[in-house]
Amino acid sequence: MTKQPKWAFAKEEDAKTFTKENGGTLATFDQVMKAAYDDMYQDTKMLREKRKMMRMKMDKK
């Protein structure tokens, strides 16, 4: 799960209603794909840092 949720709607009208009630912005398919890849990169980076810290912690013992 990423920090930035992404929702898909069949109808633009439904998307507009949802964003009006819940916040958020409308985006094109290309914008959503870029956001998804950016989120995956950030998630992977965070996991690698956590694993690095865990390894360092284990090496101290």
HELIX and SHEET records of a PDB file:
HELIX    1   1 GLU A   12  ASN A   22  1                                  11    
HELIX    2   2 PHE A   29  LYS A   60  1                                  32    
END                                                                             
